[in-house]
């Protein structure tokens, strides 16, 4: 009866009290509330919204539905990073081993794909044998030895959120500021962090496209962190085009490996360094972003970052040989070059269309139980503002069959717009948000 009453109240625009959120979260985590009722409540929350105090109460309720990582005994800073999601966003794969190689503990708990956006877990699991379902005990042991664990949400951590997360993807209730904020922060606060850095995507391919709403979401999460003694810094980054070139699970792992060796695309490296610098400053490893970037660049140049990723892969059951030979990653059966139909400027590379195209090719999921093919995807070399000639290669399609090649072609024709003129894209990194407020980003 509790769920029915809360659905009805939220449907009519009413408020759910903290004690009710706690009772609901515990009941749902234990299987006493069916998915169909929770789906109805999520839709009511999506349509009616939540007050700030309700968002805080929901976050606390999901946090209290499970256990927390107690990592104080490590005796070193514990910093994580979270992205609100995008297409081609493989920053976590680079950033976690990179920052861990500099003495910071990085308990990186990630999720699967949501909507058209990719998921870090899906990318990691394209590495043969890689296991993301670590227990809390395994995560602690790995953080002690390697300073980093790259894992999924364990059954012990915020179990109510774990179930809601999958349900939101299947019920078109992803793009809600209160639901996004409470989901992210319940997991991150359970990690026992001393600091958190957020990558807030904006633009046509982001879950939240409008800058004002992105800033609002960042503010909500920063306040939730402050309330729990966890300082949070957010950077607003562009998602009006894919990040880097590779889009698709195994392809993105290959590009991340190249980035760890200093051979990543400029935009991927700039976002990685900017977020990594914030992590090192929050950890008190560096005094400012400039000195932090020097440390990050040095860790890549000396091979320390790539070596740390290799050790993490091996520790989690994966084939560490992929770092030396990415050909050990899953390979697509069919490959085709996609070329420009006319000459002109690349006016747009639409990330949402790319993401949906990869799902159509079998590289993502439309239902919770769908399995994603890790080998498929698109590598897009065309960048907004580029001048191209007719017949010039713009992208490469990686598919499991000829039907997938056709889906990839269709997606690229719709996503890559060539015109006589091109407007400048969004700035790669535009704003920095802290508990003190919002400022324009300065490298």
Steps between C-alpha positions, in 0.01 A plus 500: 500500500791737566611508134144548373445791738827670403434454127163662541635789705791575267273466196289780648805719570537421870813455709656176624651526849850371596366211707282389210795507259701285743219248542444484124869458415545220753184324385598526132856377567355193676257426216184599689407767243453376140675666208172613345420710806848647518483577127175689560657698785808583293278633222304708752828641634620565145184693414438676832856548619640490853572777744866541601424350841330202332806444282719503811263258673494263200881508482528422870239224472687326217830544684353342814350208306845336495856508631786747451866464414709586805837601357637736765756239599671546162651823631483679166253718313209323332374683191261386229368654182156469344373599157135569430541302180576553136596338172864400465567593862773258607667743742451272804706226335794740474449705813467227765838330441665834424403664832558176693856489367559831681413372847127571520252223584235488226203275589333547161149359511339536159178414320375351177364681198198723554295595195729597212804551726769240555584333831846452652418147616401392150831636370709329767321169443602507133849414632507117492449363851469839674277472806316807627284324762746536787387453858573770755774282647662453157476872428668586831782253440564638151494859621766406756733350239428699182321812624215442257202271449284541187175333587127492478263580778527210743188337650597657832524861373171694470302193380182707462681726251645202312150377422365847423794579270415213266129579520549866406676400179210276401224748591626824337549671837874561467505877437380616841726723711386362840519137384842548338641685801373255760614197299852631445554636849359201689765282334783750532432579865499126573857479368638686802656773287698800614414680176307466174543656156204518263512516120174676412419449134304763308381515140283297266649164597481546877229359722434861603566739213420847631781680685275642772370153587854357493608768748193424713587129507859576595382728780269230640780241503754741648257580784434129560875444524548796733225371729697174537847653541612416146624803298386491138635687196325492162618587150255557215624332180365486146282219369378659177738260324649166607805513727804362326458294185394153615136424589424143604625287787815321380588788266491740793721274711753500215492880486534522880810280483643730235425797729684333790801475268477869409340438161138597570302763310554857623146550628506177701837590652395856587187385684695223675773737614251763619303250710817330623643833612188569706533155659865557595426843648206362702734226623762760606755325280549824305447865590347609170378377164817598313731289716241220500497488121878467495474200733230340286693549177811356661311189619393435143837582342687263733254213444388490865134556413484230231683257729248567778210430263666174399530394865136593567387291202700201621373537858140497378538188288551668164762443234775754575642436154242738350714794618792383285284361219145644474432244225423264790177696549182376326520568126213582267423256219422777250683831447415775252622855436236774490577793267372852441219533245599861418767759572457760771541562870404241759223699663395242756576152633186420699591277798149385591450367146836323524408344834164380376662366185740288704206360697333412169821324395484287816760690700260622768174405665135605480391265782660421835568140401652577157861394435724747318743384230833652611661489155265734313515876474620798302833680483432854383796702374293796375483787750265801496663780301711271279502562125446176305493406132247267340612141546724581796481249787297629796462189714544124519213263575568187708209254492419134560328455164391685185175605667709674765703674230174631356390627842836670546476667158150622580612646833802676352297652213266652757767599753770658284370816333713664231410857404644811337550656845551368851425662835771454764432212741456546873821565697648169609502608868286804579428530874633400841257464791580467870314570824609862451313533171546490121791645304614482139765236458857614456758235414 
